[in-house]
Amino acid sequence: MQCLFYKTLDDIKVRCQLCPHNCTIPNEELGTCGVRYNDSGKLVCHTSVSGLHTDPIEKKPLYHFYPGKQILSVGTYGCNLQCSFCQNHSISQYCAPKNKKPHLYNPVDIINRAFNQNNCIGIAFTYNEPTVWVEYMLEIAKLAKQNSLANAMVTNGYINPKPLDMILEFIDAFNIDLKGFSDKFYKKFTGGKLSPVLNTLKTIAKSGKHIEITYLVIPGLNDNESDFKKMAEWIASELGPSIPLHINRYYPAYKMTKESTPIETLLELREIASQHLHHIFIGNVILGKGESNTRCENCGNEIVLRTQYSVKVVGVNNEGLCKNCGKAIPWKH
């Protein structure tokens, strides 16, 4: 598939302009993402579909975007970050052989599959980093919108402003994987930088599209309470206090062998975040009954009940108001 967002240079090199790496790619070589390939001065997307499954939308995780519904998830291979703790490294850090023909499903077939799934509201671009296969994502997303389906993107947010602007026209909901809240952490453990991700978050918030944030807590690396407090304050002031924050438990994966995050750490960070944000959820671990429920910001009435992926919307009336106090619930349900 022919790529967008690049410039041809001398000596048959190309400069990819999709993400902040701005890779200069020699002929017959791949960019940092392992996907975007220089084919004689033309940049092409060299990847295949790695997964196509129907999931509960809470699994993305998206808790305040059609809770209790299903969504058709599609992913490929590759990523523009190289996180040493990646939970999906088998697909995100995999580079297909250059001589292997990519296998991509016809977008029409993907749309038809979504229609044929019970309780399915649309398409989620997920599993690996959708940014690196943005052209294929856009082809599917445009067709989804034409057929009144919703589009969701689960992403690291590491993207340049121009392609982000194009994506915003077609994507309805985002879950941004915020890796940490220091540039030092990003550079050492992801191969990227923090500021582009923060800019992405601000741009999406300004657009009015739905956002949720996931933060994987790694013991001794990004669990500093002071940095976490700054992050919660930044989210509240720059994006709004109603943005859901998913504090996820880390498990050893890929190159990272540290022990799993203590439950006590997750609970302490949730307490810090709750001083600034209304909706904080702990993920990758099963806690007590009611821990994952959504409550009205105004009166505390339970709006959504969750037991793992069993979800019931109970506290919202047909007008989208809290049944207890009448406050408007501003998200899709």
LUMMARTI-370149 format. One record per atom (N, C-alpha, C, O): residue in one letter; x negated, y, z negated. Coordinates in steps of 0.001 Angstrom, whole numbers, padded with zeros to 6 digits, always signed. Each point is the difference from the previous one (the first is absolute). Layout:
N
aXYZ...
end
This chain:
333
m-000834-001188+000000m+000834+001188+000000m-000878+001250+000000m-000932+000114-000796q+001238+000817+001693q-000759+001239+000102q+000204+000861-001248q+001122+000154-000482c-002223+000405-000036c+000067+000815-001211c+000284+001461+000316c-000292+000494+001089l+000862+000169-002059l+000102+001449-000027l-001127+000528-000889l-000731-000778-000612f+000598+002077+000546f-000871+000655-000976f-001471-000401+000138f-000586-000546-000934y+000002+000813+002080y-001440-000204+000166y-000515+000907+001101y+000769+000582+000764k-002084-000476-000702k-000664+000835+000998k-001155-000792+000597k-000780-000610-000732t+000666+000615+002066t-001112-000681+000670t-001235+000893-000012t+000081+001182+000333l-001221-001746-000715l-001253+000731-000095l-000957-000461+001103l+000362-000814+000849d-001567+001340-000875d-001036-000448+000937d-000418-001429-000315d+000256-000503-001094d-000907-000153+002067d-000525-001365-000176d+001106-001013-000322d-000233-000993-000690i+001430+001263+001198i+001166-000884-000152i+000352-000218-001470i+000612-001010-000349k-000989+001937-000500k+000428-000062-001401k+001367+000677-000139k+000394+000808+000841v+000312-001149-001907v+001244+000696-000303v-000011+000422-001462v-000632-000637-000842r+001341+001718+000559r+000175+000410-001399r+001464-000169-000352r+000866+000688+000541c-000599-001607-001451c+001362-000210-000483c+000365+001162-000922c-000786+000385-000865q+001970+000164+001053q+000450+001147-000791q+001246-000339-000833q+000771+000881-000381l-000601-002164+000114l+001178-000455-000734l-000098+000269-001490l+000961+000469-000609c-002111-000760+000012c-000130+000131-001453c-001259+000798-000337c-000795+000286+000895p+000596+000078-002158p-001132+000854-000383p-001382-000579+000268p-000983+000736-000080h+000865-002025+000396h-001305-000534+000380h-000474+000602+001317h-001201+000185+000198n+002126+000123+000700n-000337+000555+001315n-001158-000775+000638n-001006+000587+000400c+001160-001888-000312c-001072-000881+000463c-000446+000330+001425c+000829+000210+000886t-002143-000168-000676t-000561+000005+001352t-000313-001456+000347t-000823-000636-000660i+001479+000113+001692i-000048-001433+000299i-000692-000252+001336i+000498+000441+001036p-001627-001135-001035p-000671-000340+001267p+000862-000952+000834p+000943-000610-000506n-001278+000499+001766n+000732-000899+000894n-000026-001432-000515n-001029-000491-000464e+002176-000168+000553e+000181-001399-000403e-000241-000216-001497e-000412-001082-000418e+000672+002121-000386e-000110-000121-001455e+001305+000436-000652e+000848+000640+000622l-000712-001007-001901l+001185+000326-000778l-000287+001131-000978l-001144+000201-000408g+002178+000531+000037g-000118+001009-001037g-000061-000634-001378g+000045-001222-000137t-000147+002064-000880t-000070-000473-001380t+001170-000909-000355t-000147-000918-000807c+001300+001171+001403c+001211-000761-000324c-000025-001422+000533c+000801-000828-000433g-001700+000524+001364g-000053-001330+000594g+001100-000266+001001g+000238-001149+000373v+000441+002205+000070v+001157-000149+000877v-000132+000827+001279v+000322-000478+001087r-000793+001710-001217r-000012+000915+001134r-001312-000193+000760r-001088+000186-000545y+001220-000563+001814y-001100-000556+000806y-000258+000860+001226y+000928+000394+000707n-002219-000105-000464n-000404+000778+001174n-000137-000926+001209n-000937-000793+000096d+001886+000914+000812d-000005-000796+001226d-000378+000892+001170d+000859+000550+000689s-002182-000417-000477s-000541+000801+001114s+000493+001438-000025s+000407+000549+001023g-000452+000053-002212g+000378+001407-000129g+001462+000234-000304g+000428+001145-000147k+000347-002217+000051k+001398+000103-000402k+000184-000715-001335k-000496-001109-000197l+001209+001753-000706l+000219-000599-001311l+001280-000831+000044l+001062+000493+000381v-001179-001763-000780v+001157-000894-000011v+000149-000609-001390v-000968-000129-000749c+002214-000244+000423c+000316-000626-001289c-000137-001503+000154c+000766-000628+000731h-001747+000049-001424h-000346-001407+000176h+000400-000763-001265h-000833-000270-000865t+002123-000072+000771t+000476-000714-001183t+001203-000852+000365t+000533+000098+001105s-000114-000929-002037s+001142-000892+000198s+000903+000052-001225s-000428+000425-001073v+001659-000849+001231v+000926-000067-001132v-000464-001095-000968v-000251-001135+000405s+000144+001491-001672s-000412-000971-001034s+001171-000512-000809s-000082-001066-000610g+001172+001813+000600g+001153-000421-000783g+001260+000704+000439g-000031+001179+000354l+001146-001897-000375l+001309+000556+000327l+001016-000732-000878l+000395-001127+000298h+000019+001783-001382h+000853-000658-000990h+001031+000992-000541h-000230+001209+000001t+001339-001720-000449t+000991+000821-000681t-000274-000042-001496t-000120-001075-000587d+000020+002256-000028d-000328+000124-001420d+001033+000860-000714d+000662+000821+000635p-000515-000996-001948p+000720+001015-000780p-000750+001312+000108p-001230+000018-000063i+001948+001072+000225i-000684+001282+000174i-000800+000376-001249i-000964+000761+000086e+001362-001291-001245e-000752+000257-001239e-001411-000570+000051e-000864+000404-000778k+000628-001346+001696k-001310-000638+000086k-001037+000913+000644k-001190-000312-000055k+001589+001416+000656k-000940+000850+000754k-001039+000735-000865k-001127+000074+000490p+001324+000472-001681p+001284+000120-000660p+000687+001335+000316p-000630+001057-000038l+001920-001122+000346l+000855+001176+000114l+001218-000253-000883l+000830-000854+000312y-000725+001589-001404y+001071-000214-000969y+001172+000960+000190y+001119-000286-000424h-001383+001429+001068h+001035+001019+000146h+000341+000259+001465h+000350+001117+000380f-000456-002149+000422f+000363+000081+001420f+000784-001260+000333f-000576-001062+000237y+001889+001193-000221y+000905-001140+000215y-000298-001172-000940y-000248-001110+000470p+000267+001339-001791p-000283-001103-000935p+000947-001172+000207p+001193+000174+000247g-001755-001370-000354g+000771-001219+000155g+000146-000477+001431g+000542-001077+000244k-001022+001870+000708k+000115-000385+001406k-001233-000802+000435k-000992-000098-000722q+001094-000466+001921q-001111-000715+000623q-000604+000878+001096q+000656+000902+000521i-001913-001180-000182i-000661+000734+001079i-000930-000962+000743i-000663-000834-000616l+000624+000959+001932l-000866-000856+000809l-001405+000583-000007l-000212+001121+000462s-000743-001874-000982s-001380+000471-000140s-000868-000533+001124s+000041-001186+000328v-000832+002081+000259v-000923-000399+001056v-001390+000535-000328v-000149+001135-000452g-000868-001966+000685g-001384+000407-000235g-000916-000587+001050g+000378-000920+000725t-001586+001455-000647t-000998-000506+000950t-001291-000281-000773t+000047-000534-001108y-001187+000885+001679y-001306-000167-000638y-000729+001344-000009y+000285+000882+000810g-001223-000746-001735g-000861+001174-000019g+000421+001051-001011g+001143+000027-000457c-002101+000848+000115c+000250+001099-000932c-001118+001031+000162c-001138-000352+000310n+001473+001621-000521n-001028+001037+000098n-000666+000301-001341n-000826+000908-000081l+001167-001648-000968l-000750+000024-001248l-000548-001397-000267l+000545-000990+000487q-001609+000916-001249q-000615-001285-000325q-000026-000166-001525q-001068-000011-000612c+002233-000113+000018c+000104-000097-001453c-000588-001329-000481c+000392-001069+000468s-001318+001150-001391s-000652-001213-000493s+000934-000860-000843s-000335-001136-000334f+001518+001677-000015f+000970-000712-000832f+001256-000357+000795f+001030-000317-000595c-001094+000361+001913c+001193-000145+000843c+000752-001295-000287c-000582-001085-000009q+001883+001219-000227q+000842-001155-000289q+000434-000732+001276q+000489-001127-000066n-000667+001765+001216n+000377-000594+001291n-001205-000083+000945n+000141+000172+001211h-001314-000435-001770h-001230+000081+000778h-000058-000988+001163h-000714+000236+000975s+001455-001338-001067s-000059-001003+001070s+000535+000542+001322s-000362-000493+001068i+001226+001509-001140i+000480+000618+001246i-000546+001415+000177i-000251+000427+001127s+000066+000301-002221s-000442+001389+000148s-001469+000108+000402s-000383+000941+000694q-000437-001893-001123q-001428+000056+000294q-000399-000995+001096q-001176-000321+000166y+002156-000149+000559y-000259-000950+001086y-000100+000745+001326y+000865+000812+000328c-001906-001086+000422c-000174+000555+001348c+000193-001123+001017c-000715-001002-000031a+001670+001170+000918a+000224-001016+001027a-001178-000038+000965a-000552+001052+000320p+000150-002221+000151p-001072-000078+001008p+000339+000856+001223p+001148+000045+000440k-002150+000623+000092k+000237+000933+001106k+000569-000677+001238k+000678+000637+000806n-000951-001905-000660n+000468-000716+001194n+001348-000692-000228n+000489-000705+000883k+000114+000903-002062k+001282-000623-000304k+001128+000941+000402k+000014+001162-000405k+000922-001653+001192k+001112+000816+000466k+000960+000281-001157k+000441-000933-000671p-000109+002211+000426p+000932+000335-001083p+001385-000601+000236p+000442-000146+001139h+000227-000197-002229h+001365-000519+000084h+000923+000936-000765h-000043+000054-001230l+000882+000687+001960l+000946+000926-000606l+001414-000367+000443l+000246-000235+001183y+000677+000186-002136y+001386-000282+000338y+000592+001171+000793y-000370+001154-000213n+001273-001462+001108n+000724+001045+000713n+000822+000798-001014n+000740-000591-000787p-000855+001922+000789p+000764+000812-000957p+001506-000264+000042p+000668+000071-001031v-000131-000373+002209v+001429-000311+000109v+000337-001244-000822v+001047-000055-000645d-001926-000935+000668d+000221-001225-000773d-000029+000283-001498d+000758-000602-000760i-001631+001517+000331i-000075+000359-001415i+001285+000700-000441i+000534-000290-001070i-000045+001204+001894i+001251+000690-000326i+001158-000994-000076i+000819+000061-000917n-000758-000962+001873n+001076-001003-000011n-000079-000885-001234n+001023-000391-000561r-002234+000080+000147r-000172-000833-001198r+000515+000733-001240r+000624-000604-000872a-000891+001917+000802a+000497+000786-001136a+001527-000009-000033a+000600-000137-001066f+000022+000283+002227f+001459-000010+000071f+000585-001337-000449f+001102-000056-000545n-001848-001011+000780n+000514-001338-000307n-000251-000437-001438n+000411-001090-000397q-001090+001943-000394q-000259-000326-001402q+001097+000583-000878q+000388+001155+000173n+000101-001930-001090n+001064+000452-000884n-000490+001119-000929n-001064-000106-000609n+001862+001179+000513n-000275+001077-000952n-001287+000767+000315n-000581+000622-000889c+000132-000662+002152c-001278+000620+000396c+000242+001423+000500c+000835+000227+000876i-001580+000735-001447i+000225+001411+000349i-001004+000533+001021i+000156+001121+000484g-001188-001909-000148g-000958+000510+000970g-001327-000727-000001g-000075-001195-000284i-000979+001944+000609i-001337-000558+000200i-000977+000621-000994i+000019+001211-000221a-000872-002041-000377a-001109+000482-000832a-001308-000348+000681a-000219-001150+000382f-000644+002128-000229f-001329-000197+000575f-000954-000142-001183f-000238+000960-000732t-000302-002155+000552t-000607-000366-001283t-000976-001156+000172t-000402-000316+001119y+000025-000306-002213y-000941-001124-000094y-001460+000449+000184y-000827-000220-000884n+000507+000847+002029n-001311+000641+000135n+000262+001489+000205n+001120+000454-000239e-002113+000321+000673e+000172+001443+000132e+000644+000362+001347e-000631-000174+001043p+001871+000674-001049p+000686+000316+001256p-000650+001120+000813p+000177+000062+001216t-000924+000818-001875t-000638+001098+000734t-000843-000513+001160t-000002+000614+001067v-000713-001721-001245v-000957-000435+001021v+000690-000605+001218v-000634-000191+001037w+001919-000112-001151w+000784-000451+001160w+001196+000922+000221w+001116-000442+000275v-001394+001743-000406v+001045+001021+000031v+000801-000027+001299v+001201+000269-000017e-001842-000587+001140e+000713+000015+001282e+001087-001077+000045e+001113+000246+000467y-001446-001428-000953y+000965-001100-000042y+001106+000325-001006y+001177-000251+000257m-001567+000812-001402m+000980+000391-001005m+000989+001010+000567m+001208-000131-000200l-001710+001129+000898l+000871+001031+000562l+000941-000575+001046l+001161+000402+000084e-001653-001336+000710e+000857-000610+001013e+001188-000710-000659e+001134+000103+000468i-001409-000821-001559i+001069-000695-000722i+000898+001000-000725i+001225-000114+000038a-001849+001100-000702a+000761+000957-000807a+000949+000841+000854a+001124+000276-000420k-001557+000129+001599k+000873+000780+000886k+001221-000822+000392k+001121+000509+000004l-001334-001752+000318l+001096-000880+000391l+000940-000258-001186l+001217-000083+000164a-001802-000039-001350a+000813-000195-001208a+000919+001201-000215a+001189-000172-000269k-001728+001386+000386k+000809+001199-000205k+001123+000096+001030k+001107+000432-000324q-001390-000833+001565q+001031+000019+001039q+001144-000949-000335q+001119+000166+000485n-001414-001171-001325n+000997-000999-000373n+000471+000163-001449n+000527-000934-000603s-000728+002147+000056s+000502+000360-001338s-000576-000867-001110s+000669-000264-000998l-001914-000178+001173l-000712-000719-001048l-000984+000941-000680l-000510+000929+000626a+000244-001168-001906a-000968+000799-000746a-001408-000545+000206a-000178-001180+000302n-000817+002043-000465n-001409-000387+000101n-000731+000373-001288n+000164+001104-000519a-000969-002033+000010a-000806+000253-001192a-001451-000361+000296a-000273-000954+000728m-000645+001710-001289m-001431-000213+000225m-000701-000145-001343m+000087+000889-000847v-000778-001998+000652v-000796-000242-001197v-001450+000226+000399v-000549-000767+000790t-000075+001804-001322t-001248+000497+000566t-000938+000536-001062t+000421+000346-001104n-001714-000281+001454n-000987+000627-000888n-000051+001518+000181n-000693+000687-000749g+001418-000162+001732g+000058+001442+000192g-001239+000614+000609g-000146+001222+000016y-000761-002067+000492y-001267+000509+000538y+000163+000244+001499y-000323-000861+000819i+000821+002032-000476i+000372+000309+001369i-000198+001490+000251i+000126+000811-000918n-000433-000455+002154n-000175+001405+000364n+001357+000691+000171n+001009-000668+000227p-000980+002002-000334p+001281+000731+000042p+000803-000188+001286p+001221-000144-000068k-001856+000140+001222k+000750-000075+001262k+000767-001314+000142k+001200+000037+000274p-001835-001191-000449p+000785-001241+000068p+001046-000105-001104p+001067-000575+000211l-001365+001126-001389l+000991-000019-001075l+001249+000766+000415l+001117-000454-000247d-001295+001605+000871d+001150+000780+000459d+000854-000799+000979d+001228+000083-000035m-001871-000854+000904m+000748-000810+000948m+000773-001105-000708m+001146-000283+000346i-001778-000342-001339i+000635-001078-000749i+001226+000499-000757i+001015-000693-000071l-001111+001894-000495l+001064+000523-000855l+001341+000118+000709l+001045-000009-000650e-001062+000118+001949e+001246+000106+000753e+000812-001293-000071e+001223+000025+000132f-001912-001162-000343f+000669-001290+000124f+000031-000839-001279f+000788-000941-000099i-001634+001270-000880i-000055-000780-001242i+000849+000682-001072i-000122+001204-000228d+000979-001982-000424d+000929+000548-000983d-000527-000074-001431d+000333+000849-000827a-001147-001852+000533a-000469-000208-001369a-001449-000468+000015a-000419-000749+000882f-000329+001203-001870f-001415-000343-000130f-000277-000504-001408f+000499+000555-000979n-001299-001614+000886n-000662-000310-001259n-001489+000199+000242n-000602-000681+000830i+000018+001617-001561i-001417+000326+000152i-000791-000695-001110i+000296+000155-001185d-001295-000914+001593d-000878-000691-000941d-001127+000946-000396d-001003+000119+000704l+001181+000551-001837l-001001+000925-000511l-001008-000801-000819l+000329-000520-001066k-001556+000425+001570k-000989-000936-000564k-000597+000456-001328k-000377-000823-000834g+000296+002109+000647g-000602+000575-001186g+000191+001498+000056g+000656+000503+000912f-001216+000221-001868f+000152+001457+000038f-001342+000705-000170f-000109+001027-000670s-000907-001612+001298s-001305+000665+000057s-000661-000340+001330s+000124-001114+000508d-000812+002076+000031d-000681-000230+001274d-001110-001035-000160d-000294-000759+000923k-000320+000737-002114k-001068-000964-000272k+000523-001426+000123k-000663-000859+000581f+001850+000605-001128f+000592-001337+000092f+000280-000356+001451f-000332-001096+000451y+000942+002017+000275y+000328-000276+001404y-001248-000338+000806y-000012-000980+000746k-001027+001778-000892k-001219-000217+000789k-000661-001335-000335k-000459-000707+000896k+000409+000362-002179k-000720-001202-000422k+000768-001284+000269k-000596-001013+000368f+001927+001045-000550f+000756-001255+000029f+000955-000149+001187f+000571-001073+000195t-000387+002146+000610t+000896-000108+001158t-000656+000409+001313t+000503-000323+001076g-001628+001035-001163g-000636+000499+001222g+000696+001213+000575g-000238+000360+001153g+001096+000279-001937g+000723+001176+000481g-000159+001178-000937g-000912+000040-000825k+001820+000925+000965k-000006+001208-000829k+001411+000234-000534k+000985-000410+000614l-000905+001070-001759l+001288+000251-000638l+000804+001103+000682l+001207-000152+000189s-001846+001255+000183s+000738+001180+000449s+000928-000252+001193s+001107+000538+000009p-001503-001335+001004p+000949-000247+001096p+001284-000694-000445p+001070+000244+000558v-001182-001113-001568v+001186-000707-000499v+000924+000981-000721v+001219-000066+000160l-001783+000959-000941l+000811+001008-000688l+000676+000923+001016l+001152+000392-000186n-001859-000051+001245n+000594+000838+001049n+001157-000721+000686n+001023+000607+000319t-001198-001910-000097t+001078-000798+000587t+001230+000020-000897t+001120+000195+000473l-001329-000394-001753l+001124+000005-000938l+000734+001340+000013l+001230+000034-000002k-001968+001051+000013k+000635+001320+000006k+000765+000246+001293k+001078+000594-000015t-001633-001051+001134t+000676+000179+001285t+001304-000779+000050t+001017+000516+000465i-001040-001758-000944i+001217-000814-000009i+001050+000625-000918i+001175+000075+000360a-001595+000372-001538a+000941+000624-000933a+000639+001240+000615a+001204+000221-000138k-002008+000578+000810k+000509+001211+000641k+001010-000327+001095k+000919+000779+000253s-001087-001925+000394s+000898-000396+001084s+001373-000440-000513s+000962-000052+000766g-000870-000264-002052g+001251-000456-000569g+000219-001495+000114g+001053-000493-000405k-002020-000249+000948k+000138-001449+000094k-000205-000641-001383k-000628+000581-000885h+001166-001773+000733h-000074-000691-001285h-001426-000492-000266h-000654-000552+000886i+000186+000761-002118i-001342-000455-000396i+000066-000754-001324i+000713+000392-000924e-001471-001481+000856e-000336-000634-001268e-001504-000263+000014e-000606-000114+001066i+000017+000019-002236i-001453-000144-000116i-000319-001261-000788i+000619-000282-001027t-001593-000472+001524t-000500-001173-000713t-001429+000261-000466t-000827+000516+000751y+000551-000879-002000y-001336+000186-000583y-000435-001316-000636y+000534-000404-001033l-001508-000263+001657l-000533-001258-000511l-001058+000308-001058l-001019+000622+000298v+001262-001056-001524v-000877+000346-001118v-001095-001051-000165v+000284-001157-000309i-001540+001566+000517i-001143-000904-000098i-000791+000340-001267i-000484+001124-000133p+000347-002062-000791p-000652+000283-001284p-001405+000585+000168p-000838-000543+000719g+000613+001651-001395g-001315+000622-000007g-000343+000808+001234g-001062+000620+000054l+001940-000612+000943l-000314+000710+001249l+000928+001172+000275l-000462+001097+000315n+001774-001318-000433n+000929+001111+000258n+001079+000092-001077n+001100+000492+000249d-001431-000976-001455d+000964+000027-001101d-000326+001059-001049d+000531-000040-001110n-001403+000984+001457n-000344+001081-000921n+001247+000836-000288n+000636+000511+000922e-000294-000374-002188e+001245+000663-000369e+000031+001469+000400e+001051+000527+000366s-002199+000130-000435s-000060+001416+000374s+000275+000182+001492s+000777+000870+000392d-001419-001698+000441d+000235+000072+001440d+001445-000363+000339d+000615+000601+000880f-000087-001587-001589f+001376-000439+000263f+000992+001107-000355f+000982+000215+000710k-001243+000474-001799k+000851+001127-000405k-000034+001094+001065k+001032+000574+000347k-002226-000294+000165k-000121+001013+001062k+000794-000420+001231k+000635+000830+000650m-000675-002122-000335m+000744-000487+001156m+001505+000180-000199m+000695+000476+000897a-000199-000854-002068a+001426+000145-000281a+000425+001463+000059a+001067+000322+000524e-001896+000553-001056e+000289+001433+000046e+000014+000494+001447e+000856+000796+000384w-001816-001279+000415w-000077+000408+001416w+001246-000465+000752w+000581+000770+000765i-000165-002016-000973i+001188-000513+000678i+001212+000853-000364i+000775+000390+000873a-000614-000101-002163a+001163+000771-000451a+000016+001404+000585a+001055+000485+000409s-002203+000170-000362s-000047+001387+000462s+000008+000127+001516s+000617+000917+000541e-001301-001833+000153e-000135+000113+001454e+001091-000741+000782e+000365+000409+001102l+000149-001493-001673l+000975-000830+000714l+001372+000017-000658l+001023-000137+000671g-001010+000306-001990g+001249+000021-000745g+000060-001111-001031g-000504-001097+000241p+001116+001368-001392p+000020-000985-001099p+000899-001206+000253p-000026-000961-000769s+000828+001002+001845s+000893-001128+000289s-000645-001072+000869s+000621-001028+000272i-001860+001253+000168i-000700-000988+000831i-000240-001273-000813i-000639+000070-001050p+001129-001233+001498p-000279-001242-000735p-001487-000364+000059p-000630+000067+001055l+000089-000451-002205l-001390-000438-000090l-000017-001455-000445l+000544-000340-001051h-001166-000515+001849h-000136-001419-000310h-001414-000262-000522h-000970+000079+000753i+000863-000384-002024i-001284-000301-000623i-000174-001512+000061i+000662-000736-000731n-001549+000277+001598n-000115-001440+000265n-001198-000642-000689n-001065+000601-000144r+001279-001831-000272r-001069-000773-000625r-000934-000560+001081r+000443-000572+000997y-001728+000752-001225y-001033-000552+000887y-000316-001443-000390y+000007-000357-001178y-000285-000464+002192y-000530-001353-000186y-001293-000126+000815y-000112+000628+001052p-000860-001415-001504p-001245-000155+000770p+000294-000394+001446p+000778-000917+000263a-001412+001627+000664a+000226-000278+001423a-001176+000530+000812a-000664+000960-000388y+000426-001602+001513y-001029+000403+000965y-001364+000071-000698y-000500-001032-000448k-000109+002198+000342k-001331+000116-000580k+000030+000389-001488k-001042+000080-000650m+002237+000156+000129m+000128+000481-001374m+000320-001169-000927m+000993-000702+000193t-001840+000501-001200t+000153-001152-000897t+000387+000396-001425t+000068-000859-000879k+000185+002136+000641k+000422+000417-001335k+001262-000746-000420k+000799-000411+000841e-000630+000241-002147e+001195-000665-000498e+001240+000857+000264e-000097+001213+000186s+001247-001856-000174s+001262+000690+000272s+000254+001123-001008s-000494-000034-001127t+001257+001005+001546t+000309+001153-000842t+000777-000428-001249t+001007-000698+000121p-001444+001095-001298p+000772-000300-001215p+001375+000675+000051p+000125+001135+000458i+000889-001835-000927i+001353+000557-000026i+000024+001289-000824i+000714+000946+000334e-001499-000919-001411e-000024+001178-000871e-000441+001243+000769e+000513+001095-000233t-001466-001268+001151t-000462+001136+000800t+001126+000543+000871t+000181+001214+000098l+000574-002106+000532l+001116+000418+000851l+001040+000768-000803l+000529+001013+000459l-000240-001503-001658l+000996+000653-000846l-000484+001373-000474l+000782+000947-000081e-002065-000849-000227e-000557+001290-000433e+000039+001017+001138e+000323+001168-000218l-000653-001612+001428l+000030+000919+001135l+001432+000396+000345l+000255+001133+000410r+000671-002060-000576r+001408+000362+000227r+000443+001089-000973r+000727+000918+000378e-001162-001023-001614e+000361+001008-000998e-000554+001367+000392e+000677+001016-000155i-001906-000993+000661i-000599+001263+000445i+000798+000580+001168i+000329+001186+000010a-000023-002033+000969a+000731+000467+001184a+001395+000493-000354a+000507+000932+000624s+000119-001557-001629s+001369+000355-000364s+000117+001414-000567s+001103+000536-000109q-002222+000061-000248q+000016+001385-000465q+000187+000976+001157q+000270+001183-000211h-000416-001687+001428h+000049+000885+001176h+000955-000484+001093h+000481+000804+000798l-000205-002105-000756l+000803-000581+001076l+001215-000726-000571l-000041-000520-001114h+001128+000494+001897h+001244-000599-000473h+000076-001512+000219h+000645-000709-000773h-001308+000214+001831h+000185-001405+000373h-001353-000698+000122h-000722+000187+000979i+000391-000995-001990i-001256-000746+000004i+000329-001481-000145i+000759-000395-000885f-001338-000415+001762f+000252-001438-000005f-001333-000739-000064f-000984+000423+000606i+000962-001524-001341i-001196-000831-000096i+000191-001215+000902i+001010-000697-000098g-001979+000443+000976g+000126-001072+000976g-001095-001047-000106g-000972+000167-000735n+001147-001254+001485n-000928-001142+000028n-000026-000759-001318n-000934-000752-000279v+001973+000958-000530v+000099-000709-001274v+001460+000038-000435v+000702+000975+000271i-000242-002023-000939i+001376-000052-000483i+000039+000449-001453i-000626-000610-000867l+001371+001686+000609l+000149+000511-001360l+001393-000369-000520l+000675-000851+000578g-000260+001478-001642g+001277-000325-000615g+001197+000465+000804g-000136+000744+000971k+001310-001192-001388k+001245+000360+000665k+000209+001507-000031k-000172+000640-001037g+000544-000083+002183g+000276+001428+000093g-001194+000870+000296g+000162+001196+000243e-001363-001755-000255e-001212+000799+000201e-000079+000613+001397e-000631+001041+000181s+001261-001674+000807s-000082+000494+001373s+001264+000730+000449s+000140+000332+001177n+000769-000083-002097n+001243+000684+000366n-000244+001476+000302n-000924+000612-000537t+001754-000059+001391t-000028+001435+000266t+001093+000672-000819t+001138-000469-000044r-001495+001565-000598r+000940+000753-000830r+000193+001414+000527r-000898+000581+000608c+002058-000053-000846c+000301+001374+000404c-000958+000966-000697c-000225-000100-001206e-000331+001027+001970e-000932+000971-000565e+000676+000920-001007e-000650+000535-000898n+001962-000354+001054n+000719+000958-000823n+000483-000590-001320n-000180+000609-001055c+000799-001809+001107c+000630-000546-001209c-000575-001329-000454c+000319-000458-001097g-001167-000181+001915g-000591-001273-000382g+000864-001202+000310g-000374-001128-000324n+001521+001343+000944n+000871-001108+000370n-000702-000923+000993n-000673+000469+000917e+000828-001775-001097e-000630-000949+000915e+000724+000027+001345e+001208-000221+000076i-001965+000492+000975i+000556+000134+001345i-000224-001272+000804i+000903-000485+000681v-002135-000057-000770v-000352-001223+000721v-000566-000997-000992v-000907+000318-000769l+001456-001542+000792l-000483-001073-000860l-000862-000944+000827l+000397-000421+001086r-001577+000092-001604r-000919-000889+000730r-000494-001115-000904r-000469+000236-001113t+000586-001453+001618t-000651-001157-000606t-000807-000640+001106t+000531-000755+000815q-001819+001059-000789q-000869-000332+001132q+000650+000545+001286q+000179+001212+000119y+000177-002078+000841y+000579+000522+001246y+001506-000157+000051y+000605+000109+001066s+000002-000362-002210s+001456+000041-000110s+000386+001415-000415s-000348+000445-001093v+001061+000258+001957v+000239+001437-000184v+001490+000306+000105v+000686-000480+000902k-000194+001298-001852k+001382+000461+000041k+000040+001513-000206k-000544+000523-000972v+001200+000171+001906v+000233+001442-000159v+001326+000145-000736v+001057-000308+000551v-001111+000775-001790v+001190-000011-000851v+000441+001377-000475v+001156+000175-000387g-002054+000807+000407g+000307+001278-000644g+000229+001161+000938g-000083+001157-000413v+000374-001449+001693v+000207+001061+000983v+001380-000182+000625v+000370-001114+000371n+000397+002207-000252n+001312-000118+000628n-000098+000183+001516n-001095+000185+000530n+002208-000234+000155n+000006+000070+001468n-000457+001350+000535n-000366+000115+001170e+000386+000897-002014e-000474+001334+000412e-001486+000202-000290e-000535+001086+000227g-000130-002122-000723g-001424+000111-000290g-000300+000728-001292g-001067+000598-000142l+001997-000639-000806l-000167+000674-001281l-000117-001019-001127l+000569-001090+000073c-001308+001451-001111c-000085-000838-001194c+001401-000172-000578c+000712+000981-000213k-000321-002212-000037k+001332-000275-000531k+000200+000570-001401k+001133+000222-000428n-002229+000014-000284n+000117+000466-001374n+000056+001523-000117n+000849+000542-000707c-001766+000152+001410c-000092+001455-000176c+000309+000808+001246c+000147+001220-000076g-000043-001886+001237g+000346+000701+001230g-001176+000612+000736g+000195+000685+001004k-001414-000914-001478k-001168+000556+000692k-000200-000708+001339k+000158-001216+000103a-000509+002000+000922a-000241-000585+001327a-001227-000894-000031a-001034+000371-000556i+001149-001547+001153i-001131-000914+000146i-000557+000232+001406i+000644-000385+000976p-001821+001003-000845p-000439+000530+001292p-000681-000988+000930p-000651+000414+000959w+000783-001726-001219w-000683-000951+000857w+000987-000982+000612w+001135-000134-000458k-001590-000552+001507k+000859-000918+000762k+000396-001210-000838k-000840-000607-000664h+002116+000263+000700h+000468-001147-000774h+001220-000623+000685h+000550-000984-000494
end
